[in-house]
Amino acid sequence: MSADNPCLTCGACCAHFRVSFFWGECQSAGGVVPDDRVVQVSHHLVAMLGTESRPVRCISLMGEVGCGVRCTTYEQRSSTCREFTASWEDGQHNPHCDKARAAYGLPPLTPPLQPRVSPDRVA
């Protein structure tokens, strides 16, 4: 994750949504997610500790939401976390990112400015 990644000054998704995934992603089943970081929420699903009930805050989230955060299990995070992207990452809007940010009074992320190409100007 690069230093200019907006997630490093946000963390709202980790403190707003339940992070559930198939139990097979846990280390005891051959996956990468540490077993001591999850709780069983159904027959087939586990959730990151701290996200299974309100108020939500993932056990792996370190720092202050909206200021500076990091994931203490980043390299061992679940598919749910790997698949969740910041709004406008790769040019795609993510309304769930906006919703989590709004819950913490943070503005939605905006698409990056695109250079305007003028047909009158040729390099």
N, CA, C and O atoms as a GROMACS GRO file, in nm:
protein
  492
    1MET      N    1   0.086  -0.117   0.000
    1MET     CA    2   0.000   0.000   0.000
    1MET      C    3   0.090   0.123   0.000
    1MET      O    4   0.178   0.135   0.086
    2SER      N    5   0.070   0.213  -0.095
    2SER     CA    6   0.155   0.332  -0.104
    2SER      C    7   0.118   0.436   0.001
    2SER      O    8   0.006   0.436   0.053
    3ALA      N    9   0.212   0.524   0.031
    3ALA     CA   10   0.194   0.624   0.136
    3ALA      C   11   0.082   0.723   0.102
    3ALA      O   12   0.025   0.783   0.193
    4ASP      N   13   0.050   0.741  -0.026
    4ASP     CA   14  -0.056   0.835  -0.063
    4ASP      C   15  -0.193   0.768  -0.072
    4ASP      O   16  -0.289   0.829  -0.120
    5ASN      N   17  -0.204   0.645  -0.028
    5ASN     CA   18  -0.331   0.572  -0.028
    5ASN      C   19  -0.426   0.637   0.074
    5ASN      O   20  -0.388   0.653   0.190
    6PRO      N   21  -0.548   0.674   0.033
    6PRO     CA   22  -0.641   0.739   0.125
    6PRO      C   23  -0.683   0.652   0.243
    6PRO      O   24  -0.729   0.704   0.344
    7CYS      N   25  -0.667   0.521   0.231
    7CYS     CA   26  -0.704   0.431   0.340
    7CYS      C   27  -0.619   0.454   0.465
    7CYS      O   28  -0.664   0.430   0.576
    8LEU      N   29  -0.496   0.501   0.446
    8LEU     CA   30  -0.404   0.522   0.559
    8LEU      C   31  -0.444   0.640   0.647
    8LEU      O   32  -0.394   0.654   0.758
    9THR      N   33  -0.534   0.724   0.597
    9THR     CA   34  -0.585   0.834   0.679
    9THR      C   35  -0.735   0.820   0.702
    9THR      O   36  -0.802   0.917   0.738
   10CYS      N   37  -0.788   0.701   0.681
   10CYS     CA   38  -0.932   0.680   0.695
   10CYS      C   39  -0.961   0.569   0.797
   10CYS      O   40  -0.969   0.596   0.916
   11GLY      N   41  -0.976   0.446   0.750
   11GLY     CA   42  -1.007   0.333   0.838
   11GLY      C   43  -1.154   0.319   0.872
   11GLY      O   44  -1.191   0.233   0.953
   12ALA      N   45  -1.239   0.401   0.810
   12ALA     CA   46  -1.382   0.399   0.844
   12ALA      C   47  -1.447   0.264   0.814
   12ALA      O   48  -1.533   0.219   0.890
   13CYS      N   49  -1.408   0.200   0.706
   13CYS     CA   50  -1.470   0.070   0.672
   13CYS      C   51  -1.442  -0.033   0.780
   13CYS      O   52  -1.527  -0.118   0.808
   14CYS      N   53  -1.324  -0.027   0.840
   14CYS     CA   54  -1.285  -0.123   0.945
   14CYS      C   55  -1.355  -0.095   1.077
   14CYS      O   56  -1.352  -0.178   1.169
   15ALA      N   57  -1.417   0.020   1.086
   15ALA     CA   58  -1.487   0.058   1.210
   15ALA      C   59  -1.635   0.085   1.184
   15ALA      O   60  -1.701   0.153   1.261
   16HIS      N   61  -1.686   0.029   1.072
   16HIS     CA   62  -1.828   0.050   1.039
   16HIS      C   63  -1.899  -0.078   0.996
   16HIS      O   64  -2.015  -0.099   1.031
   17PHE      N   65  -1.832  -0.164   0.922
   17PHE     CA   66  -1.895  -0.284   0.866
   17PHE      C   67  -1.851  -0.411   0.939
   17PHE      O   68  -1.740  -0.418   0.993
   18ARG      N   69  -1.939  -0.512   0.940
   18ARG     CA   70  -1.898  -0.644   0.986
   18ARG      C   71  -1.809  -0.704   0.877
   18ARG      O   72  -1.843  -0.698   0.759
   19VAL      N   73  -1.698  -0.759   0.916
   19VAL     CA   74  -1.604  -0.821   0.822
   19VAL      C   75  -1.617  -0.972   0.838
   19VAL      O   76  -1.548  -1.033   0.919
   20SER      N   77  -1.707  -1.031   0.758
   20SER     CA   78  -1.728  -1.176   0.767
   20SER      C   79  -1.680  -1.244   0.640
   20SER      O   80  -1.678  -1.184   0.532
   21PHE      N   81  -1.642  -1.370   0.655
   21PHE     CA   82  -1.587  -1.446   0.543
   21PHE      C   83  -1.591  -1.595   0.578
   21PHE      O   84  -1.614  -1.631   0.694
   22PHE      N   85  -1.568  -1.679   0.479
   22PHE     CA   86  -1.571  -1.824   0.495
   22PHE      C   87  -1.461  -1.867   0.591
   22PHE      O   88  -1.347  -1.820   0.582
   23TRP      N   89  -1.494  -1.956   0.683
   23TRP     CA   90  -1.400  -1.999   0.786
   23TRP      C   91  -1.274  -2.065   0.729
   23TRP      O   92  -1.172  -2.072   0.797
   24GLY      N   93  -1.281  -2.112   0.607
   24GLY     CA   94  -1.166  -2.175   0.542
   24GLY      C   95  -1.049  -2.082   0.518
   24GLY      O   96  -0.940  -2.127   0.484
   25GLU      N   97  -1.071  -1.952   0.536
   25GLU     CA   98  -0.962  -1.855   0.522
   25GLU      C   99  -0.876  -1.846   0.648
   25GLU      O  100  -0.773  -1.778   0.648
   26CYS      N  101  -0.919  -1.912   0.755
   26CYS     CA  102  -0.845  -1.907   0.882
   26CYS      C  103  -0.722  -1.999   0.877
   26CYS      O  104  -0.721  -2.098   0.804
   27GLN      N  105  -0.621  -1.965   0.955
   27GLN     CA  106  -0.497  -2.042   0.957
   27GLN      C  107  -0.520  -2.189   0.991
   27GLN      O  108  -0.455  -2.277   0.934
   28SER      N  109  -0.610  -2.216   1.084
   28SER     CA  110  -0.634  -2.356   1.125
   28SER      C  111  -0.692  -2.440   1.012
   28SER      O  112  -0.688  -2.563   1.018
   29ALA      N  113  -0.747  -2.374   0.909
   29ALA     CA  114  -0.803  -2.446   0.795
   29ALA      C  115  -0.712  -2.436   0.673
   29ALA      O  116  -0.751  -2.476   0.563
   30GLY      N  117  -0.591  -2.383   0.692
   30GLY     CA  118  -0.498  -2.371   0.581
   30GLY      C  119  -0.495  -2.234   0.517
   30GLY      O  120  -0.422  -2.212   0.420
   31GLY      N  121  -0.574  -2.140   0.571
   31GLY     CA  122  -0.575  -2.004   0.519
   31GLY      C  123  -0.471  -1.917   0.586
   31GLY      O  124  -0.376  -1.967   0.646
   32VAL      N  125  -0.488  -1.786   0.574
   32VAL     CA  126  -0.388  -1.693   0.628
   32VAL      C  127  -0.436  -1.608   0.746
   32VAL      O  128  -0.354  -1.551   0.818
   33VAL      N  129  -0.567  -1.600   0.766
   33VAL     CA  130  -0.620  -1.514   0.872
   33VAL      C  131  -0.596  -1.579   1.009
   33VAL      O  132  -0.635  -1.694   1.030
   34PRO      N  133  -0.531  -1.507   1.101
   34PRO     CA  134  -0.503  -1.564   1.234
   34PRO      C  135  -0.632  -1.603   1.307
   34PRO      O  136  -0.726  -1.523   1.316
   35ASP      N  137  -0.635  -1.724   1.360
   35ASP     CA  138  -0.753  -1.775   1.431
   35ASP      C  139  -0.791  -1.690   1.552
   35ASP      O  140  -0.909  -1.677   1.585
   36ASP      N  141  -0.692  -1.632   1.618
   36ASP     CA  142  -0.722  -1.553   1.739
   36ASP      C  143  -0.779  -1.416   1.707
   36ASP      O  144  -0.805  -1.337   1.798
   37ARG      N  145  -0.799  -1.387   1.578
   37ARG     CA  146  -0.856  -1.259   1.535
   37ARG      C  147  -1.000  -1.271   1.487
   37ARG      O  148  -1.058  -1.173   1.443
   38VAL      N  149  -1.058  -1.392   1.494
   38VAL     CA  150  -1.193  -1.413   1.440
   38VAL      C  151  -1.286  -1.475   1.543
   38VAL      O  152  -1.243  -1.531   1.644
   39VAL      N  153  -1.416  -1.462   1.515
   39VAL     CA  154  -1.520  -1.523   1.596
   39VAL      C  155  -1.620  -1.588   1.500
   39VAL      O  156  -1.649  -1.533   1.394
   40GLN      N  157  -1.672  -1.705   1.536
   40GLN     CA  158  -1.770  -1.775   1.453
   40GLN      C  159  -1.902  -1.699   1.458
   40GLN      O  160  -1.951  -1.667   1.566
   41VAL      N  161  -1.961  -1.669   1.341
   41VAL     CA  162  -2.090  -1.600   1.338
   41VAL      C  163  -2.201  -1.684   1.275
   41VAL      O  164  -2.319  -1.653   1.290
   42SER      N  165  -2.164  -1.791   1.206
   42SER     CA  166  -2.261  -1.887   1.153
   42SER      C  167  -2.186  -2.017   1.128
   42SER      O  168  -2.066  -2.028   1.154
   43HIS      N  169  -2.258  -2.116   1.076
   43HIS     CA  170  -2.196  -2.246   1.051
   43HIS      C  171  -2.076  -2.234   0.957
   43HIS      O  172  -1.976  -2.304   0.974
   44HIS      N  173  -2.086  -2.146   0.857
   44HIS     CA  174  -1.982  -2.134   0.754
   44HIS      C  175  -1.901  -2.006   0.762
   44HIS      O  176  -1.799  -1.993   0.693
   45LEU      N  177  -1.945  -1.911   0.843
   45LEU     CA  178  -1.879  -1.780   0.844
   45LEU      C  179  -1.815  -1.746   0.977
   45LEU      O  180  -1.863  -1.782   1.084
   46VAL      N  181  -1.703  -1.674   0.967
   46VAL     CA  182  -1.640  -1.612   1.083
   46VAL      C  183  -1.637  -1.462   1.054
   46VAL      O  184  -1.655  -1.419   0.940
   47ALA      N  185  -1.614  -1.383   1.158
   47ALA     CA  186  -1.600  -1.238   1.141
   47ALA      C  187  -1.478  -1.194   1.219
   47ALA      O  188  -1.439  -1.256   1.318
   48MET      N  189  -1.418  -1.087   1.173
   48MET     CA  190  -1.307  -1.030   1.248
   48MET      C  191  -1.360  -0.985   1.383
   48MET      O  192  -1.466  -0.922   1.391
   49LEU      N  193  -1.287  -1.017   1.488
   49LEU     CA  194  -1.326  -0.973   1.623
   49LEU      C  195  -1.343  -0.822   1.624
   49LEU      O  196  -1.264  -0.748   1.566
   50GLY      N  197  -1.447  -0.779   1.690
   50GLY     CA  198  -1.476  -0.637   1.699
   50GLY      C  199  -1.574  -0.589   1.594
   50GLY      O  200  -1.630  -0.480   1.606
   51THR      N  201  -1.595  -0.670   1.488
   51THR     CA  202  -1.689  -0.629   1.384
   51THR      C  203  -1.820  -0.706   1.391
   51THR      O  204  -1.911  -0.680   1.313
   52GLU      N  205  -1.829  -0.801   1.484
   52GLU     CA  206  -1.949  -0.887   1.490
   52GLU      C  207  -2.068  -0.820   1.556
   52GLU      O  208  -2.179  -0.870   1.545
   53SER      N  209  -2.048  -0.708   1.625
   53SER     CA  210  -2.159  -0.636   1.689
   53SER      C  211  -2.123  -0.488   1.702
   53SER      O  212  -2.006  -0.449   1.690
   54ARG      N  213  -2.224  -0.407   1.727
   54ARG     CA  214  -2.203  -0.262   1.743
   54ARG      C  215  -2.158  -0.229   1.884
   54ARG      O  216  -2.203  -0.298   1.976
   55PRO      N  217  -2.075  -0.132   1.908
   55PRO     CA  218  -2.004  -0.052   1.807
   55PRO      C  219  -1.895  -0.135   1.740
   55PRO      O  220  -1.829  -0.218   1.804
   56VAL      N  221  -1.877  -0.112   1.612
   56VAL     CA  222  -1.784  -0.190   1.531
   56VAL      C  223  -1.645  -0.126   1.534
   56VAL      O  224  -1.631  -0.005   1.518
   57ARG      N  225  -1.545  -0.209   1.553
   57ARG     CA  226  -1.406  -0.170   1.533
   57ARG      C  227  -1.325  -0.299   1.524
   57ARG      O  228  -1.314  -0.374   1.620
   58CYS      N  229  -1.268  -0.322   1.407
   58CYS     CA  230  -1.189  -0.443   1.385
   58CYS      C  231  -1.070  -0.448   1.481
   58CYS      O  232  -1.003  -0.347   1.504
   59ILE      N  233  -1.047  -0.565   1.536
   59ILE     CA  234  -0.936  -0.586   1.629
   59ILE      C  235  -0.801  -0.552   1.565
   59ILE      O  236  -0.706  -0.518   1.635
   60SER      N  237  -0.792  -0.562   1.433
   60SER     CA  238  -0.666  -0.537   1.364
   60SER      C  239  -0.645  -0.392   1.325
   60SER      O  240  -0.539  -0.356   1.273
   61LEU      N  241  -0.744  -0.307   1.349
   61LEU     CA  242  -0.730  -0.165   1.314
   61LEU      C  243  -0.654  -0.091   1.423
   61LEU      O  244  -0.695  -0.090   1.539
   62MET      N  245  -0.543  -0.031   1.385
   62MET     CA  246  -0.463   0.046   1.480
   62MET      C  247  -0.465   0.193   1.435
   62MET      O  248  -0.447   0.223   1.318
   63GLY      N  249  -0.488   0.283   1.530
   63GLY     CA  250  -0.487   0.425   1.500
   63GLY      C  251  -0.623   0.488   1.520
   63GLY      O  252  -0.714   0.427   1.575
   64GLU      N  253  -0.634   0.612   1.474
   64GLU     CA  254  -0.758   0.689   1.489
   64GLU      C  255  -0.826   0.707   1.354
   64GLU      O  256  -0.765   0.758   1.259
   65VAL      N  257  -0.951   0.663   1.345
   65VAL     CA  258  -1.027   0.675   1.220
   65VAL      C  259  -1.029   0.821   1.176
   65VAL      O  260  -1.057   0.911   1.255
   66GLY      N  261  -0.997   0.842   1.050
   66GLY     CA  262  -0.997   0.976   0.992
   66GLY      C  263  -0.866   1.051   1.009
   66GLY      O  264  -0.850   1.160   0.954
   67CYS      N  265  -0.773   0.994   1.082
   67CYS     CA  266  -0.644   1.062   1.105
   67CYS      C  267  -0.528   0.980   1.049
   67CYS      O  268  -0.466   1.019   0.949
   68GLY      N  269  -0.501   0.871   1.112
   68GLY     CA  270  -0.392   0.784   1.068
   68GLY      C  271  -0.416   0.644   1.120
   68GLY      O  272  -0.429   0.624   1.241
   69VAL      N  273  -0.424   0.548   1.031
   69VAL     CA  274  -0.455   0.410   1.069
   69VAL      C  275  -0.368   0.312   0.992
   69VAL      O  276  -0.307   0.346   0.890
   70ARG      N  277  -0.365   0.191   1.043
   70ARG     CA  278  -0.304   0.080   0.969
   70ARG      C  279  -0.366  -0.050   1.017
   70ARG      O  280  -0.421  -0.057   1.127
   71CYS      N  281  -0.355  -0.152   0.934
   71CYS     CA  282  -0.404  -0.285   0.967
   71CYS      C  283  -0.288  -0.367   1.019
   71CYS      O  284  -0.187  -0.383   0.950
   72THR      N  285  -0.301  -0.419   1.140
   72THR     CA  286  -0.192  -0.497   1.198
   72THR      C  287  -0.182  -0.638   1.140
   72THR      O  288  -0.085  -0.709   1.165
   73THR      N  289  -0.282  -0.678   1.063
   73THR     CA  290  -0.277  -0.808   0.996
   73THR      C  291  -0.291  -0.791   0.844
   73THR      O  292  -0.348  -0.877   0.777
   74TYR      N  293  -0.239  -0.681   0.791
   74TYR     CA  294  -0.257  -0.648   0.649
   74TYR      C  295  -0.219  -0.763   0.556
   74TYR      O  296  -0.294  -0.796   0.465
   75GLU      N  297  -0.104  -0.824   0.577
   75GLU     CA  298  -0.060  -0.933   0.490
   75GLU      C  299  -0.142  -1.060   0.512
   75GLU      O  300  -0.138  -1.151   0.428
   76GLN      N  301  -0.215  -1.068   0.621
   76GLN     CA  302  -0.296  -1.186   0.654
   76GLN      C  303  -0.445  -1.154   0.652
   76GLN      O  304  -0.524  -1.226   0.713
   77ARG      N  305  -0.485  -1.047   0.585
   77ARG     CA  306  -0.625  -1.006   0.585
   77ARG      C  307  -0.710  -1.100   0.499
   77ARG      O  308  -0.659  -1.172   0.413
   78SER      N  309  -0.840  -1.096   0.526
   78SER     CA  310  -0.934  -1.185   0.456
   78SER      C  311  -0.965  -1.135   0.315
   78SER      O  312  -0.928  -1.024   0.277
   79SER      N  313  -1.033  -1.220   0.239
   79SER     CA  314  -1.076  -1.182   0.104
   79SER      C  315  -1.171  -1.064   0.110
   79SER      O  316  -1.171  -0.980   0.020
   80THR      N  317  -1.252  -1.056   0.215
   80THR     CA  318  -1.345  -0.944   0.229
   80THR      C  319  -1.268  -0.812   0.231
   80THR      O  320  -1.307  -0.716   0.165
   81CYS      N  321  -1.161  -0.808   0.307
   81CYS     CA  322  -1.079  -0.687   0.316
   81CYS      C  323  -1.002  -0.664   0.186
   81CYS      O  324  -0.989  -0.550   0.141
   82ARG      N  325  -0.950  -0.769   0.127
   82ARG     CA  326  -0.874  -0.755   0.003
   82ARG      C  327  -0.961  -0.703  -0.111
   82ARG      O  328  -0.913  -0.630  -0.198
   83GLU      N  329  -1.088  -0.739  -0.110
   83GLU     CA  330  -1.178  -0.700  -0.218
   83GLU      C  331  -1.243  -0.564  -0.198
   83GLU      O  332  -1.296  -0.506  -0.293
   84PHE      N  333  -1.239  -0.511  -0.075
   84PHE     CA  334  -1.299  -0.380  -0.048
   84PHE      C  335  -1.201  -0.273  -0.095
   84PHE      O  336  -1.086  -0.269  -0.050
   85THR      N  337  -1.246  -0.187  -0.184
   85THR     CA  338  -1.158  -0.083  -0.237
   85THR      C  339  -1.208   0.056  -0.200
   85THR      O  340  -1.327   0.077  -0.179
   86ALA      N  341  -1.115   0.147  -0.192
   86ALA     CA  342  -1.151   0.287  -0.170
   86ALA      C  343  -1.225   0.337  -0.293
   86ALA      O  344  -1.200   0.291  -0.404
   87SER      N  345  -1.316   0.431  -0.273
   87SER     CA  346  -1.386   0.490  -0.386
   87SER      C  347  -1.286   0.547  -0.485
   87SER      O  348  -1.189   0.614  -0.447
   88TRP      N  349  -1.309   0.521  -0.611
   88TRP     CA  350  -1.233   0.570  -0.725
   88TRP      C  351  -1.099   0.500  -0.742
   88TRP      O  352  -1.020   0.538  -0.830
   89GLU      N  353  -1.072   0.399  -0.659
   89GLU     CA  354  -0.954   0.318  -0.686
   89GLU      C  355  -0.980   0.247  -0.818
   89GLU      O  356  -1.088   0.191  -0.837
   90ASP      N  357  -0.887   0.249  -0.905
   90ASP     CA  358  -0.902   0.191  -1.039
   90ASP      C  359  -1.018   0.253  -1.115
   90ASP      O  360  -1.076   0.189  -1.203
   91GLY      N  361  -1.054   0.377  -1.082
   91GLY     CA  362  -1.160   0.448  -1.152
   91GLY      C  363  -1.301   0.406  -1.118
   91GLY      O  364  -1.395   0.449  -1.185
   92GLN      N  365  -1.319   0.324  -1.015
   92GLN     CA  366  -1.451   0.273  -0.979
   92GLN      C  367  -1.503   0.337  -0.851
   92GLN      O  368  -1.432   0.342  -0.750
   93HIS      N  369  -1.626   0.386  -0.855
   93HIS     CA  370  -1.690   0.441  -0.736
   93HIS      C  371  -1.733   0.327  -0.644
   93HIS      O  372  -1.783   0.225  -0.690
   94ASN      N  373  -1.713   0.344  -0.513
   94ASN     CA  374  -1.756   0.244  -0.415
   94ASN      C  375  -1.848   0.314  -0.314
   94ASN      O  376  -1.799   0.379  -0.222
   95PRO      N  377  -1.980   0.301  -0.330
   95PRO     CA  378  -2.073   0.368  -0.239
   95PRO      C  379  -2.060   0.320  -0.094
   95PRO      O  380  -2.096   0.393  -0.002
   96HIS      N  381  -2.010   0.198  -0.074
   96HIS     CA  382  -1.991   0.148   0.063
   96HIS      C  383  -1.878   0.224   0.133
   96HIS      O  384  -1.885   0.250   0.253
   97CYS      N  385  -1.777   0.261   0.057
   97CYS     CA  386  -1.669   0.344   0.111
   97CYS      C  387  -1.727   0.479   0.154
   97CYS      O  388  -1.698   0.528   0.263
   98ASP      N  389  -1.809   0.539   0.068
   98ASP     CA  390  -1.872   0.668   0.101
   98ASP      C  391  -1.957   0.657   0.227
   98ASP      O  392  -1.954   0.746   0.312
   99LYS      N  393  -2.032   0.548   0.240
   99LYS     CA  394  -2.120   0.528   0.355
   99LYS      C  395  -2.040   0.519   0.484
   99LYS      O  396  -2.076   0.581   0.584
  100ALA      N  397  -1.932   0.442   0.483
  100ALA     CA  398  -1.848   0.428   0.602
  100ALA      C  399  -1.784   0.562   0.639
  100ALA      O  400  -1.780   0.599   0.756
  101ARG      N  401  -1.734   0.633   0.540
  101ARG     CA  402  -1.671   0.763   0.565
  101ARG      C  403  -1.773   0.861   0.623
  101ARG      O  404  -1.743   0.935   0.716
  102ALA      N  405  -1.894   0.861   0.568
  102ALA     CA  406  -1.999   0.952   0.617
  102ALA      C  407  -2.033   0.924   0.763
  102ALA      O  408  -2.062   1.017   0.839
  103ALA      N  409  -2.028   0.798   0.804
  103ALA     CA  410  -2.058   0.762   0.943
  103ALA      C  411  -1.960   0.826   1.040
  103ALA      O  412  -1.991   0.840   1.158
  104TYR      N  413  -1.843   0.863   0.991
  104TYR     CA  414  -1.742   0.928   1.075
  104TYR      C  415  -1.723   1.075   1.039
  104TYR      O  416  -1.624   1.137   1.079
  105GLY      N  417  -1.818   1.130   0.965
  105GLY     CA  418  -1.812   1.272   0.929
  105GLY      C  419  -1.706   1.305   0.827
  105GLY      O  420  -1.665   1.420   0.814
  106LEU      N  421  -1.660   1.205   0.754
  106LEU     CA  422  -1.558   1.227   0.652
  106LEU      C  423  -1.625   1.245   0.516
  106LEU      O  424  -1.723   1.176   0.487
  107PRO      N  425  -1.574   1.335   0.434
  107PRO     CA  426  -1.634   1.355   0.301
  107PRO      C  427  -1.604   1.236   0.211
  107PRO      O  428  -1.506   1.164   0.232
  108PRO      N  429  -1.688   1.215   0.110
  108PRO     CA  430  -1.659   1.106   0.016
  108PRO      C  431  -1.531   1.138  -0.062
  108PRO      O  432  -1.496   1.254  -0.083
  109LEU      N  433  -1.463   1.033  -0.104
  109LEU     CA  434  -1.346   1.053  -0.189
  109LEU      C  435  -1.395   1.098  -0.326
  109LEU      O  436  -1.506   1.064  -0.366
  110THR      N  437  -1.314   1.172  -0.396
  110THR     CA  438  -1.352   1.222  -0.528
  110THR      C  439  -1.263   1.157  -0.634
  110THR      O  440  -1.151   1.115  -0.606
  111PRO      N  441  -1.316   1.150  -0.756
  111PRO     CA  442  -1.235   1.090  -0.862
  111PRO      C  443  -1.112   1.178  -0.887
  111PRO      O  444  -1.118   1.300  -0.868
  112PRO      N  445  -1.001   1.118  -0.928
  112PRO     CA  446  -0.882   1.198  -0.956
  112PRO      C  447  -0.908   1.289  -1.076
  112PRO      O  448  -0.983   1.255  -1.167
  113LEU      N  449  -0.844   1.404  -1.073
  113LEU     CA  450  -0.858   1.496  -1.185
  113LEU      C  451  -0.795   1.434  -1.309
  113LEU      O  452  -0.685   1.380  -1.305
  114GLN      N  453  -0.867   1.443  -1.418
  114GLN     CA  454  -0.817   1.392  -1.544
  114GLN      C  455  -0.766   1.509  -1.627
  114GLN      O  456  -0.833   1.612  -1.635
  115PRO      N  457  -0.650   1.496  -1.688
  115PRO     CA  458  -0.601   1.606  -1.772
  115PRO      C  459  -0.694   1.625  -1.890
  115PRO      O  460  -0.741   1.529  -1.951
  116ARG      N  461  -0.720   1.750  -1.920
  116ARG     CA  462  -0.806   1.780  -2.034
  116ARG      C  463  -0.720   1.791  -2.159
  116ARG      O  464  -0.619   1.861  -2.161
  117VAL      N  465  -0.761   1.721  -2.260
  117VAL     CA  466  -0.689   1.725  -2.387
  117VAL      C  467  -0.766   1.815  -2.481
  117VAL      O  468  -0.884   1.794  -2.506
  118SER      N  469  -0.698   1.916  -2.530
  118SER     CA  470  -0.762   2.010  -2.622
  118SER      C  471  -0.723   1.973  -2.764
  118SER      O  472  -0.604   1.960  -2.795
  119PRO      N  473  -0.822   1.957  -2.852
  119PRO     CA  474  -0.790   1.922  -2.990
  119PRO      C  475  -0.713   2.034  -3.061
  119PRO      O  476  -0.648   2.010  -3.163
  120ASP      N  477  -0.720   2.157  -3.006
  120ASP     CA  478  -0.651   2.271  -3.067
  120ASP      C  479  -0.502   2.271  -3.035
  120ASP      O  480  -0.423   2.335  -3.104
  121ARG      N  481  -0.464   2.198  -2.931
  121ARG     CA  482  -0.324   2.197  -2.890
  121ARG      C  483  -0.264   2.060  -2.918
  121ARG      O  484  -0.314   1.959  -2.870
  122VAL      N  485  -0.162   2.060  -2.992
  122VAL     CA  486  -0.093   1.935  -3.023
  122VAL      C  487   0.050   1.948  -2.973
  122VAL      O  488   0.116   2.050  -2.995
  123ALA      N  489   0.098   1.846  -2.908
  123ALA     CA  490   0.234   1.850  -2.854
  123ALA      C  491   0.336   1.837  -2.962
  123ALA      O  492   0.456   1.839  -2.935
   0.00000   0.00000   0.00000
